[in-house]
């Protein structure tokens, strides 16, 4: 992980993130969106970046994708309020189209500059398993890009001694137009989360 930091609590981490200028995304976002959840959560879920609603409210996973995630966690037998949720990138990256703000994927530089904050979150929370939601999260957690389909749905060991489960980001399910495909992808997403739940139960 990164060099030692004087930040020793999630509260001080949130305060530091709000002052972050490590990449240019802070210039246009409403605010930094810190991680949220129990200070000693066994599961940390890492998404890509805040969306429009997250940017406005200052909380992670409160938009449509957060709704899918909450339902999937329930269906997988995981209590939503027991999970620490955060993002690989803490500021909303978007393209303005009239009054709408359209999501833009963070680039490698932005992901790598924000990696510092995710490292600190992991060091403070010390989760048993990090669930990486989508390619951006996987890159941030692993420190390098990996193909989702090659690593999805099973527990991987990380170089720092942690463990990761990779799966899709719930926003992917929202973008599927075919109802049958949407249901199938949701079912597979829940199955991935059940792998995480089973691993924690076995380790308890």
Secondary structure, DSSP 4 states (H G I P E B T S, - for coil): --S--S--SHHHHHHHHHT--SSGGGGTSSS----BS-TT-SEEEEEEE--HHHHHHT-TT-SHHHHHHHHHHHHTT--GGGEEEEEEESS--EEEETTEEEE----HHHHHHHHHHHHHHHHHH--SEEEEESHHHHHHHHSS---HHHHBTSEEE-TTS-EEEEE--HHHHHH--SHHHHHHHHHHHHHHHHHHHHHHHHH-
